[in-house]
Amino acid sequence: MVNPIQFPNINSLATNGIGGVGSALPPGVAGPPATVEGKDFRSILMDSLNEVNRLQTEADQGVQKLVTGETNNVAEVFATVNKAGIAFDLLMQVRNKLIDAYQEIQQMRS
């Protein structure tokens, strides 16, 4: 039989504070990392914007090559255009969620 995870007692958390949570974790379970390494939100967003722009540029170049007769690989151009379209749709959904979150924060201030 598998032993269930034992959660810390709420009273011990209140008396020990949040710092007591790390010591109350079951053996073998790591707590949150001491430092967070990686990119900040702005960098991730800018990289995503640049990637979507790159995909759209590739799609445009593929369509231009198809129209001018430089290539006859319609399937490749179609796949490139679809990939750029999906990336753009995802970017728009992220934008919409950010706007929704901003508006919700604005309502909280009122």
Phi and psi restraints in degrees (range 20) as a CNS / XPLOR table:
assign (resid 1 and name C) (resid 2 and name N)
       (resid 2 and name CA) (resid 2 and name C) 1.0 -83.5 20.0 2
assign (resid 2 and name N) (resid 2 and name CA)
       (resid 2 and name C) (resid 3 and name N) 1.0 132.6 20.0 2
assign (resid 2 and name C) (resid 3 and name N)
       (resid 3 and name CA) (resid 3 and name C) 1.0 -74.5 20.0 2
assign (resid 3 and name N) (resid 3 and name CA)
       (resid 3 and name C) (resid 4 and name N) 1.0 132.2 20.0 2
assign (resid 3 and name C) (resid 4 and name N)
       (resid 4 and name CA) (resid 4 and name C) 1.0 -69.8 20.0 2
assign (resid 4 and name N) (resid 4 and name CA)
       (resid 4 and name C) (resid 5 and name N) 1.0 156.1 20.0 2
assign (resid 4 and name C) (resid 5 and name N)
       (resid 5 and name CA) (resid 5 and name C) 1.0 -70.4 20.0 2
assign (resid 5 and name N) (resid 5 and name CA)
       (resid 5 and name C) (resid 6 and name N) 1.0 130.7 20.0 2
assign (resid 5 and name C) (resid 6 and name N)
       (resid 6 and name CA) (resid 6 and name C) 1.0 -93.3 20.0 2
assign (resid 6 and name N) (resid 6 and name CA)
       (resid 6 and name C) (resid 7 and name N) 1.0 118.9 20.0 2
assign (resid 6 and name C) (resid 7 and name N)
       (resid 7 and name CA) (resid 7 and name C) 1.0 -88.6 20.0 2
assign (resid 7 and name N) (resid 7 and name CA)
       (resid 7 and name C) (resid 8 and name N) 1.0 150.4 20.0 2
assign (resid 7 and name C) (resid 8 and name N)
       (resid 8 and name CA) (resid 8 and name C) 1.0 -66.4 20.0 2
assign (resid 8 and name N) (resid 8 and name CA)
       (resid 8 and name C) (resid 9 and name N) 1.0 151.3 20.0 2
assign (resid 8 and name C) (resid 9 and name N)
       (resid 9 and name CA) (resid 9 and name C) 1.0 -69.3 20.0 2
assign (resid 9 and name N) (resid 9 and name CA)
       (resid 9 and name C) (resid 10 and name N) 1.0 136.0 20.0 2
assign (resid 9 and name C) (resid 10 and name N)
       (resid 10 and name CA) (resid 10 and name C) 1.0 -61.8 20.0 2
assign (resid 10 and name N) (resid 10 and name CA)
       (resid 10 and name C) (resid 11 and name N) 1.0 -32.9 20.0 2
assign (resid 10 and name C) (resid 11 and name N)
       (resid 11 and name CA) (resid 11 and name C) 1.0 -67.2 20.0 2
assign (resid 11 and name N) (resid 11 and name CA)
       (resid 11 and name C) (resid 12 and name N) 1.0 -37.6 20.0 2
assign (resid 11 and name C) (resid 12 and name N)
       (resid 12 and name CA) (resid 12 and name C) 1.0 -68.7 20.0 2
assign (resid 12 and name N) (resid 12 and name CA)
       (resid 12 and name C) (resid 13 and name N) 1.0 -31.5 20.0 2
assign (resid 12 and name C) (resid 13 and name N)
       (resid 13 and name CA) (resid 13 and name C) 1.0 -67.9 20.0 2
assign (resid 13 and name N) (resid 13 and name CA)
       (resid 13 and name C) (resid 14 and name N) 1.0 -38.1 20.0 2
assign (resid 13 and name C) (resid 14 and name N)
       (resid 14 and name CA) (resid 14 and name C) 1.0 -67.2 20.0 2
assign (resid 14 and name N) (resid 14 and name CA)
       (resid 14 and name C) (resid 15 and name N) 1.0 -38.2 20.0 2
assign (resid 14 and name C) (resid 15 and name N)
       (resid 15 and name CA) (resid 15 and name C) 1.0 -82.1 20.0 2
assign (resid 15 and name N) (resid 15 and name CA)
       (resid 15 and name C) (resid 16 and name N) 1.0 -34.4 20.0 2
assign (resid 15 and name C) (resid 16 and name N)
       (resid 16 and name CA) (resid 16 and name C) 1.0 -88.5 20.0 2
assign (resid 16 and name N) (resid 16 and name CA)
       (resid 16 and name C) (resid 17 and name N) 1.0 -14.5 20.0 2
assign (resid 16 and name C) (resid 17 and name N)
       (resid 17 and name CA) (resid 17 and name C) 1.0 79.2 20.0 2
assign (resid 17 and name N) (resid 17 and name CA)
       (resid 17 and name C) (resid 18 and name N) 1.0 -176.7 20.0 2
assign (resid 17 and name C) (resid 18 and name N)
       (resid 18 and name CA) (resid 18 and name C) 1.0 -66.5 20.0 2
assign (resid 18 and name N) (resid 18 and name CA)
       (resid 18 and name C) (resid 19 and name N) 1.0 -29.0 20.0 2
assign (resid 18 and name C) (resid 19 and name N)
       (resid 19 and name CA) (resid 19 and name C) 1.0 -61.6 20.0 2
assign (resid 19 and name N) (resid 19 and name CA)
       (resid 19 and name C) (resid 20 and name N) 1.0 -24.4 20.0 2
assign (resid 19 and name C) (resid 20 and name N)
       (resid 20 and name CA) (resid 20 and name C) 1.0 -74.0 20.0 2
assign (resid 20 and name N) (resid 20 and name CA)
       (resid 20 and name C) (resid 21 and name N) 1.0 -12.4 20.0 2
assign (resid 20 and name C) (resid 21 and name N)
       (resid 21 and name CA) (resid 21 and name C) 1.0 -66.0 20.0 2
assign (resid 21 and name N) (resid 21 and name CA)
       (resid 21 and name C) (resid 22 and name N) 1.0 -42.4 20.0 2
assign (resid 21 and name C) (resid 22 and name N)
       (resid 22 and name CA) (resid 22 and name C) 1.0 -60.0 20.0 2
assign (resid 22 and name N) (resid 22 and name CA)
       (resid 22 and name C) (resid 23 and name N) 1.0 -36.5 20.0 2
assign (resid 22 and name C) (resid 23 and name N)
       (resid 23 and name CA) (resid 23 and name C) 1.0 -80.8 20.0 2
assign (resid 23 and name N) (resid 23 and name CA)
       (resid 23 and name C) (resid 24 and name N) 1.0 -15.9 20.0 2
assign (resid 23 and name C) (resid 24 and name N)
       (resid 24 and name CA) (resid 24 and name C) 1.0 -90.6 20.0 2
assign (resid 24 and name N) (resid 24 and name CA)
       (resid 24 and name C) (resid 25 and name N) 1.0 -1.2 20.0 2
assign (resid 24 and name C) (resid 25 and name N)
       (resid 25 and name CA) (resid 25 and name C) 1.0 -71.7 20.0 2
assign (resid 25 and name N) (resid 25 and name CA)
       (resid 25 and name C) (resid 26 and name N) 1.0 146.5 20.0 2
assign (resid 25 and name C) (resid 26 and name N)
       (resid 26 and name CA) (resid 26 and name C) 1.0 -63.7 20.0 2
assign (resid 26 and name N) (resid 26 and name CA)
       (resid 26 and name C) (resid 27 and name N) 1.0 156.4 20.0 2
assign (resid 26 and name C) (resid 27 and name N)
       (resid 27 and name CA) (resid 27 and name C) 1.0 -59.3 20.0 2
assign (resid 27 and name N) (resid 27 and name CA)
       (resid 27 and name C) (resid 28 and name N) 1.0 140.3 20.0 2
assign (resid 27 and name C) (resid 28 and name N)
       (resid 28 and name CA) (resid 28 and name C) 1.0 88.7 20.0 2
assign (resid 28 and name N) (resid 28 and name CA)
       (resid 28 and name C) (resid 29 and name N) 1.0 -7.2 20.0 2
assign (resid 28 and name C) (resid 29 and name N)
       (resid 29 and name CA) (resid 29 and name C) 1.0 -104.2 20.0 2
assign (resid 29 and name N) (resid 29 and name CA)
       (resid 29 and name C) (resid 30 and name N) 1.0 121.4 20.0 2
assign (resid 29 and name C) (resid 30 and name N)
       (resid 30 and name CA) (resid 30 and name C) 1.0 -82.6 20.0 2
assign (resid 30 and name N) (resid 30 and name CA)
       (resid 30 and name C) (resid 31 and name N) 1.0 144.9 20.0 2
assign (resid 30 and name C) (resid 31 and name N)
       (resid 31 and name CA) (resid 31 and name C) 1.0 -81.4 20.0 2
assign (resid 31 and name N) (resid 31 and name CA)
       (resid 31 and name C) (resid 32 and name N) 1.0 -175.4 20.0 2
assign (resid 31 and name C) (resid 32 and name N)
       (resid 32 and name CA) (resid 32 and name C) 1.0 -65.4 20.0 2
assign (resid 32 and name N) (resid 32 and name CA)
       (resid 32 and name C) (resid 33 and name N) 1.0 149.9 20.0 2
assign (resid 32 and name C) (resid 33 and name N)
       (resid 33 and name CA) (resid 33 and name C) 1.0 -65.4 20.0 2
assign (resid 33 and name N) (resid 33 and name CA)
       (resid 33 and name C) (resid 34 and name N) 1.0 150.0 20.0 2
assign (resid 33 and name C) (resid 34 and name N)
       (resid 34 and name CA) (resid 34 and name C) 1.0 -67.8 20.0 2
assign (resid 34 and name N) (resid 34 and name CA)
       (resid 34 and name C) (resid 35 and name N) 1.0 -39.9 20.0 2
assign (resid 34 and name C) (resid 35 and name N)
       (resid 35 and name CA) (resid 35 and name C) 1.0 -128.5 20.0 2
assign (resid 35 and name N) (resid 35 and name CA)
       (resid 35 and name C) (resid 36 and name N) 1.0 146.0 20.0 2
assign (resid 35 and name C) (resid 36 and name N)
       (resid 36 and name CA) (resid 36 and name C) 1.0 -100.4 20.0 2
assign (resid 36 and name N) (resid 36 and name CA)
       (resid 36 and name C) (resid 37 and name N) 1.0 121.5 20.0 2
assign (resid 36 and name C) (resid 37 and name N)
       (resid 37 and name CA) (resid 37 and name C) 1.0 -106.4 20.0 2
assign (resid 37 and name N) (resid 37 and name CA)
       (resid 37 and name C) (resid 38 and name N) 1.0 147.3 20.0 2
assign (resid 37 and name C) (resid 38 and name N)
       (resid 38 and name CA) (resid 38 and name C) 1.0 134.9 20.0 2
assign (resid 38 and name N) (resid 38 and name CA)
       (resid 38 and name C) (resid 39 and name N) 1.0 -167.1 20.0 2
assign (resid 38 and name C) (resid 39 and name N)
       (resid 39 and name CA) (resid 39 and name C) 1.0 -86.8 20.0 2
assign (resid 39 and name N) (resid 39 and name CA)
       (resid 39 and name C) (resid 40 and name N) 1.0 153.3 20.0 2
assign (resid 39 and name C) (resid 40 and name N)
       (resid 40 and name CA) (resid 40 and name C) 1.0 -83.8 20.0 2
assign (resid 40 and name N) (resid 40 and name CA)
       (resid 40 and name C) (resid 41 and name N) 1.0 171.0 20.0 2
assign (resid 40 and name C) (resid 41 and name N)
       (resid 41 and name CA) (resid 41 and name C) 1.0 -59.8 20.0 2
assign (resid 41 and name N) (resid 41 and name CA)
       (resid 41 and name C) (resid 42 and name N) 1.0 -41.5 20.0 2
assign (resid 41 and name C) (resid 42 and name N)
       (resid 42 and name CA) (resid 42 and name C) 1.0 -60.9 20.0 2
assign (resid 42 and name N) (resid 42 and name CA)
       (resid 42 and name C) (resid 43 and name N) 1.0 -43.7 20.0 2
assign (resid 42 and name C) (resid 43 and name N)
       (resid 43 and name CA) (resid 43 and name C) 1.0 -64.3 20.0 2
assign (resid 43 and name N) (resid 43 and name CA)
       (resid 43 and name C) (resid 44 and name N) 1.0 -42.2 20.0 2
assign (resid 43 and name C) (resid 44 and name N)
       (resid 44 and name CA) (resid 44 and name C) 1.0 -63.2 20.0 2
assign (resid 44 and name N) (resid 44 and name CA)
       (resid 44 and name C) (resid 45 and name N) 1.0 -43.8 20.0 2
assign (resid 44 and name C) (resid 45 and name N)
       (resid 45 and name CA) (resid 45 and name C) 1.0 -64.1 20.0 2
assign (resid 45 and name N) (resid 45 and name CA)
       (resid 45 and name C) (resid 46 and name N) 1.0 -43.5 20.0 2
assign (resid 45 and name C) (resid 46 and name N)
       (resid 46 and name CA) (resid 46 and name C) 1.0 -66.1 20.0 2
assign (resid 46 and name N) (resid 46 and name CA)
       (resid 46 and name C) (resid 47 and name N) 1.0 -39.3 20.0 2
assign (resid 46 and name C) (resid 47 and name N)
       (resid 47 and name CA) (resid 47 and name C) 1.0 -62.4 20.0 2
assign (resid 47 and name N) (resid 47 and name CA)
       (resid 47 and name C) (resid 48 and name N) 1.0 -40.6 20.0 2
assign (resid 47 and name C) (resid 48 and name N)
       (resid 48 and name CA) (resid 48 and name C) 1.0 -65.0 20.0 2
assign (resid 48 and name N) (resid 48 and name CA)
       (resid 48 and name C) (resid 49 and name N) 1.0 -42.6 20.0 2
assign (resid 48 and name C) (resid 49 and name N)
       (resid 49 and name CA) (resid 49 and name C) 1.0 -61.5 20.0 2
assign (resid 49 and name N) (resid 49 and name CA)
       (resid 49 and name C) (resid 50 and name N) 1.0 -42.9 20.0 2
assign (resid 49 and name C) (resid 50 and name N)
       (resid 50 and name CA) (resid 50 and name C) 1.0 -65.0 20.0 2
assign (resid 50 and name N) (resid 50 and name CA)
       (resid 50 and name C) (resid 51 and name N) 1.0 -38.3 20.0 2
assign (resid 50 and name C) (resid 51 and name N)
       (resid 51 and name CA) (resid 51 and name C) 1.0 -66.2 20.0 2
assign (resid 51 and name N) (resid 51 and name CA)
       (resid 51 and name C) (resid 52 and name N) 1.0 -42.3 20.0 2
assign (resid 51 and name C) (resid 52 and name N)
       (resid 52 and name CA) (resid 52 and name C) 1.0 -63.7 20.0 2
assign (resid 52 and name N) (resid 52 and name CA)
       (resid 52 and name C) (resid 53 and name N) 1.0 -41.3 20.0 2
assign (resid 52 and name C) (resid 53 and name N)
       (resid 53 and name CA) (resid 53 and name C) 1.0 -62.0 20.0 2
assign (resid 53 and name N) (resid 53 and name CA)
       (resid 53 and name C) (resid 54 and name N) 1.0 -42.5 20.0 2
assign (resid 53 and name C) (resid 54 and name N)
       (resid 54 and name CA) (resid 54 and name C) 1.0 -62.6 20.0 2
assign (resid 54 and name N) (resid 54 and name CA)
       (resid 54 and name C) (resid 55 and name N) 1.0 -43.9 20.0 2
assign (resid 54 and name C) (resid 55 and name N)
       (resid 55 and name CA) (resid 55 and name C) 1.0 -64.2 20.0 2
assign (resid 55 and name N) (resid 55 and name CA)
       (resid 55 and name C) (resid 56 and name N) 1.0 -39.1 20.0 2
assign (resid 55 and name C) (resid 56 and name N)
       (resid 56 and name CA) (resid 56 and name C) 1.0 -68.3 20.0 2
assign (resid 56 and name N) (resid 56 and name CA)
       (resid 56 and name C) (resid 57 and name N) 1.0 -36.8 20.0 2
assign (resid 56 and name C) (resid 57 and name N)
       (resid 57 and name CA) (resid 57 and name C) 1.0 -64.6 20.0 2
assign (resid 57 and name N) (resid 57 and name CA)
       (resid 57 and name C) (resid 58 and name N) 1.0 -43.5 20.0 2
assign (resid 57 and name C) (resid 58 and name N)
       (resid 58 and name CA) (resid 58 and name C) 1.0 -61.7 20.0 2
assign (resid 58 and name N) (resid 58 and name CA)
       (resid 58 and name C) (resid 59 and name N) 1.0 -41.5 20.0 2
assign (resid 58 and name C) (resid 59 and name N)
       (resid 59 and name CA) (resid 59 and name C) 1.0 -63.7 20.0 2
assign (resid 59 and name N) (resid 59 and name CA)
       (resid 59 and name C) (resid 60 and name N) 1.0 -42.6 20.0 2
assign (resid 59 and name C) (resid 60 and name N)
       (resid 60 and name CA) (resid 60 and name C) 1.0 -63.8 20.0 2
assign (resid 60 and name N) (resid 60 and name CA)
       (resid 60 and name C) (resid 61 and name N) 1.0 -42.4 20.0 2
assign (resid 60 and name C) (resid 61 and name N)
       (resid 61 and name CA) (resid 61 and name C) 1.0 -64.5 20.0 2
assign (resid 61 and name N) (resid 61 and name CA)
       (resid 61 and name C) (resid 62 and name N) 1.0 -38.8 20.0 2
assign (resid 61 and name C) (resid 62 and name N)
       (resid 62 and name CA) (resid 62 and name C) 1.0 -63.8 20.0 2
assign (resid 62 and name N) (resid 62 and name CA)
       (resid 62 and name C) (resid 63 and name N) 1.0 -42.1 20.0 2
assign (resid 62 and name C) (resid 63 and name N)
       (resid 63 and name CA) (resid 63 and name C) 1.0 -64.8 20.0 2
assign (resid 63 and name N) (resid 63 and name CA)
       (resid 63 and name C) (resid 64 and name N) 1.0 -41.7 20.0 2
assign (resid 63 and name C) (resid 64 and name N)
       (resid 64 and name CA) (resid 64 and name C) 1.0 -62.1 20.0 2
assign (resid 64 and name N) (resid 64 and name CA)
       (resid 64 and name C) (resid 65 and name N) 1.0 -41.7 20.0 2
assign (resid 64 and name C) (resid 65 and name N)
       (resid 65 and name CA) (resid 65 and name C) 1.0 -65.5 20.0 2
assign (resid 65 and name N) (resid 65 and name CA)
       (resid 65 and name C) (resid 66 and name N) 1.0 -36.9 20.0 2
assign (resid 65 and name C) (resid 66 and name N)
       (resid 66 and name CA) (resid 66 and name C) 1.0 -67.7 20.0 2
assign (resid 66 and name N) (resid 66 and name CA)
       (resid 66 and name C) (resid 67 and name N) 1.0 -42.1 20.0 2
assign (resid 66 and name C) (resid 67 and name N)
       (resid 67 and name CA) (resid 67 and name C) 1.0 -68.0 20.0 2
assign (resid 67 and name N) (resid 67 and name CA)
       (resid 67 and name C) (resid 68 and name N) 1.0 -40.0 20.0 2
assign (resid 67 and name C) (resid 68 and name N)
       (resid 68 and name CA) (resid 68 and name C) 1.0 -81.7 20.0 2
assign (resid 68 and name N) (resid 68 and name CA)
       (resid 68 and name C) (resid 69 and name N) 1.0 -8.0 20.0 2
assign (resid 68 and name C) (resid 69 and name N)
       (resid 69 and name CA) (resid 69 and name C) 1.0 88.3 20.0 2
assign (resid 69 and name N) (resid 69 and name CA)
       (resid 69 and name C) (resid 70 and name N) 1.0 8.4 20.0 2
assign (resid 69 and name C) (resid 70 and name N)
       (resid 70 and name CA) (resid 70 and name C) 1.0 -68.8 20.0 2
assign (resid 70 and name N) (resid 70 and name CA)
       (resid 70 and name C) (resid 71 and name N) 1.0 -25.3 20.0 2
assign (resid 70 and name C) (resid 71 and name N)
       (resid 71 and name CA) (resid 71 and name C) 1.0 -138.7 20.0 2
assign (resid 71 and name N) (resid 71 and name CA)
       (resid 71 and name C) (resid 72 and name N) 1.0 154.3 20.0 2
assign (resid 71 and name C) (resid 72 and name N)
       (resid 72 and name CA) (resid 72 and name C) 1.0 -124.6 20.0 2
assign (resid 72 and name N) (resid 72 and name CA)
       (resid 72 and name C) (resid 73 and name N) 1.0 15.3 20.0 2
assign (resid 72 and name C) (resid 73 and name N)
       (resid 73 and name CA) (resid 73 and name C) 1.0 -86.2 20.0 2
assign (resid 73 and name N) (resid 73 and name CA)
       (resid 73 and name C) (resid 74 and name N) 1.0 84.4 20.0 2
assign (resid 73 and name C) (resid 74 and name N)
       (resid 74 and name CA) (resid 74 and name C) 1.0 -66.3 20.0 2
assign (resid 74 and name N) (resid 74 and name CA)
       (resid 74 and name C) (resid 75 and name N) 1.0 -37.2 20.0 2
assign (resid 74 and name C) (resid 75 and name N)
       (resid 75 and name CA) (resid 75 and name C) 1.0 -62.8 20.0 2
assign (resid 75 and name N) (resid 75 and name CA)
       (resid 75 and name C) (resid 76 and name N) 1.0 -41.1 20.0 2
assign (resid 75 and name C) (resid 76 and name N)
       (resid 76 and name CA) (resid 76 and name C) 1.0 -66.2 20.0 2
assign (resid 76 and name N) (resid 76 and name CA)
       (resid 76 and name C) (resid 77 and name N) 1.0 -43.5 20.0 2
assign (resid 76 and name C) (resid 77 and name N)
       (resid 77 and name CA) (resid 77 and name C) 1.0 -64.7 20.0 2
assign (resid 77 and name N) (resid 77 and name CA)
       (resid 77 and name C) (resid 78 and name N) 1.0 -41.7 20.0 2
assign (resid 77 and name C) (resid 78 and name N)
       (resid 78 and name CA) (resid 78 and name C) 1.0 -61.4 20.0 2
assign (resid 78 and name N) (resid 78 and name CA)
       (resid 78 and name C) (resid 79 and name N) 1.0 -43.4 20.0 2
assign (resid 78 and name C) (resid 79 and name N)
       (resid 79 and name CA) (resid 79 and name C) 1.0 -64.6 20.0 2
assign (resid 79 and name N) (resid 79 and name CA)
       (resid 79 and name C) (resid 80 and name N) 1.0 -40.5 20.0 2
assign (resid 79 and name C) (resid 80 and name N)
       (resid 80 and name CA) (resid 80 and name C) 1.0 -64.8 20.0 2
assign (resid 80 and name N) (resid 80 and name CA)
       (resid 80 and name C) (resid 81 and name N) 1.0 -42.5 20.0 2
assign (resid 80 and name C) (resid 81 and name N)
       (resid 81 and name CA) (resid 81 and name C) 1.0 -65.7 20.0 2
assign (resid 81 and name N) (resid 81 and name CA)
       (resid 81 and name C) (resid 82 and name N) 1.0 -42.4 20.0 2
assign (resid 81 and name C) (resid 82 and name N)
       (resid 82 and name CA) (resid 82 and name C) 1.0 -63.5 20.0 2
assign (resid 82 and name N) (resid 82 and name CA)
       (resid 82 and name C) (resid 83 and name N) 1.0 -41.0 20.0 2
assign (resid 82 and name C) (resid 83 and name N)
       (resid 83 and name CA) (resid 83 and name C) 1.0 -61.6 20.0 2
assign (resid 83 and name N) (resid 83 and name CA)
       (resid 83 and name C) (resid 84 and name N) 1.0 -43.3 20.0 2
assign (resid 83 and name C) (resid 84 and name N)
       (resid 84 and name CA) (resid 84 and name C) 1.0 -65.7 20.0 2
assign (resid 84 and name N) (resid 84 and name CA)
       (resid 84 and name C) (resid 85 and name N) 1.0 -38.3 20.0 2
assign (resid 84 and name C) (resid 85 and name N)
       (resid 85 and name CA) (resid 85 and name C) 1.0 -66.0 20.0 2
assign (resid 85 and name N) (resid 85 and name CA)
       (resid 85 and name C) (resid 86 and name N) 1.0 -41.3 20.0 2
assign (resid 85 and name C) (resid 86 and name N)
       (resid 86 and name CA) (resid 86 and name C) 1.0 -66.3 20.0 2
assign (resid 86 and name N) (resid 86 and name CA)
       (resid 86 and name C) (resid 87 and name N) 1.0 -41.9 20.0 2
assign (resid 86 and name C) (resid 87 and name N)
       (resid 87 and name CA) (resid 87 and name C) 1.0 -61.9 20.0 2
assign (resid 87 and name N) (resid 87 and name CA)
       (resid 87 and name C) (resid 88 and name N) 1.0 -40.8 20.0 2
assign (resid 87 and name C) (resid 88 and name N)
       (resid 88 and name CA) (resid 88 and name C) 1.0 -66.6 20.0 2
assign (resid 88 and name N) (resid 88 and name CA)
       (resid 88 and name C) (resid 89 and name N) 1.0 -42.1 20.0 2
assign (resid 88 and name C) (resid 89 and name N)
       (resid 89 and name CA) (resid 89 and name C) 1.0 -60.9 20.0 2
assign (resid 89 and name N) (resid 89 and name CA)
       (resid 89 and name C) (resid 90 and name N) 1.0 -41.7 20.0 2
assign (resid 89 and name C) (resid 90 and name N)
       (resid 90 and name CA) (resid 90 and name C) 1.0 -63.6 20.0 2
assign (resid 90 and name N) (resid 90 and name CA)
       (resid 90 and name C) (resid 91 and name N) 1.0 -42.8 20.0 2
assign (resid 90 and name C) (resid 91 and name N)
       (resid 91 and name CA) (resid 91 and name C) 1.0 -60.0 20.0 2
assign (resid 91 and name N) (resid 91 and name CA)
       (resid 91 and name C) (resid 92 and name N) 1.0 -41.3 20.0 2
assign (resid 91 and name C) (resid 92 and name N)
       (resid 92 and name CA) (resid 92 and name C) 1.0 -66.4 20.0 2
assign (resid 92 and name N) (resid 92 and name CA)
       (resid 92 and name C) (resid 93 and name N) 1.0 -36.3 20.0 2
assign (resid 92 and name C) (resid 93 and name N)
       (resid 93 and name CA) (resid 93 and name C) 1.0 -66.5 20.0 2
assign (resid 93 and name N) (resid 93 and name CA)
       (resid 93 and name C) (resid 94 and name N) 1.0 -40.6 20.0 2
assign (resid 93 and name C) (resid 94 and name N)
       (resid 94 and name CA) (resid 94 and name C) 1.0 -62.7 20.0 2
assign (resid 94 and name N) (resid 94 and name CA)
       (resid 94 and name C) (resid 95 and name N) 1.0 -43.6 20.0 2
assign (resid 94 and name C) (resid 95 and name N)
       (resid 95 and name CA) (resid 95 and name C) 1.0 -58.7 20.0 2
assign (resid 95 and name N) (resid 95 and name CA)
       (resid 95 and name C) (resid 96 and name N) 1.0 -45.5 20.0 2
assign (resid 95 and name C) (resid 96 and name N)
       (resid 96 and name CA) (resid 96 and name C) 1.0 -62.4 20.0 2
assign (resid 96 and name N) (resid 96 and name CA)
       (resid 96 and name C) (resid 97 and name N) 1.0 -40.2 20.0 2
assign (resid 96 and name C) (resid 97 and name N)
       (resid 97 and name CA) (resid 97 and name C) 1.0 -66.6 20.0 2
assign (resid 97 and name N) (resid 97 and name CA)
       (resid 97 and name C) (resid 98 and name N) 1.0 -38.2 20.0 2
assign (resid 97 and name C) (resid 98 and name N)
       (resid 98 and name CA) (resid 98 and name C) 1.0 -64.9 20.0 2
assign (resid 98 and name N) (resid 98 and name CA)
       (resid 98 and name C) (resid 99 and name N) 1.0 -40.8 20.0 2
assign (resid 98 and name C) (resid 99 and name N)
       (resid 99 and name CA) (resid 99 and name C) 1.0 -65.0 20.0 2
assign (resid 99 and name N) (resid 99 and name CA)
       (resid 99 and name C) (resid 100 and name N) 1.0 -42.8 20.0 2
assign (resid 99 and name C) (resid 100 and name N)
       (resid 100 and name CA) (resid 100 and name C) 1.0 -60.3 20.0 2
assign (resid 100 and name N) (resid 100 and name CA)
       (resid 100 and name C) (resid 101 and name N) 1.0 -42.8 20.0 2
assign (resid 100 and name C) (resid 101 and name N)
       (resid 101 and name CA) (resid 101 and name C) 1.0 -65.4 20.0 2
assign (resid 101 and name N) (resid 101 and name CA)
       (resid 101 and name C) (resid 102 and name N) 1.0 -41.4 20.0 2
assign (resid 101 and name C) (resid 102 and name N)
       (resid 102 and name CA) (resid 102 and name C) 1.0 -62.1 20.0 2
assign (resid 102 and name N) (resid 102 and name CA)
       (resid 102 and name C) (resid 103 and name N) 1.0 -44.4 20.0 2
assign (resid 102 and name C) (resid 103 and name N)
       (resid 103 and name CA) (resid 103 and name C) 1.0 -65.0 20.0 2
assign (resid 103 and name N) (resid 103 and name CA)
       (resid 103 and name C) (resid 104 and name N) 1.0 -36.0 20.0 2
assign (resid 103 and name C) (resid 104 and name N)
       (resid 104 and name CA) (resid 104 and name C) 1.0 -66.4 20.0 2
assign (resid 104 and name N) (resid 104 and name CA)
       (resid 104 and name C) (resid 105 and name N) 1.0 -39.6 20.0 2
assign (resid 104 and name C) (resid 105 and name N)
       (resid 105 and name CA) (resid 105 and name C) 1.0 -64.9 20.0 2
assign (resid 105 and name N) (resid 105 and name CA)
       (resid 105 and name C) (resid 106 and name N) 1.0 -40.3 20.0 2
assign (resid 105 and name C) (resid 106 and name N)
       (resid 106 and name CA) (resid 106 and name C) 1.0 -61.5 20.0 2
assign (resid 106 and name N) (resid 106 and name CA)
       (resid 106 and name C) (resid 107 and name N) 1.0 -39.3 20.0 2
assign (resid 106 and name C) (resid 107 and name N)
       (resid 107 and name CA) (resid 107 and name C) 1.0 -68.4 20.0 2
assign (resid 107 and name N) (resid 107 and name CA)
       (resid 107 and name C) (resid 108 and name N) 1.0 -31.2 20.0 2
assign (resid 107 and name C) (resid 108 and name N)
       (resid 108 and name CA) (resid 108 and name C) 1.0 -67.3 20.0 2
assign (resid 108 and name N) (resid 108 and name CA)
       (resid 108 and name C) (resid 109 and name N) 1.0 -30.2 20.0 2
assign (resid 108 and name C) (resid 109 and name N)
       (resid 109 and name CA) (resid 109 and name C) 1.0 -73.3 20.0 2
assign (resid 109 and name N) (resid 109 and name CA)
       (resid 109 and name C) (resid 110 and name N) 1.0 -25.2 20.0 2
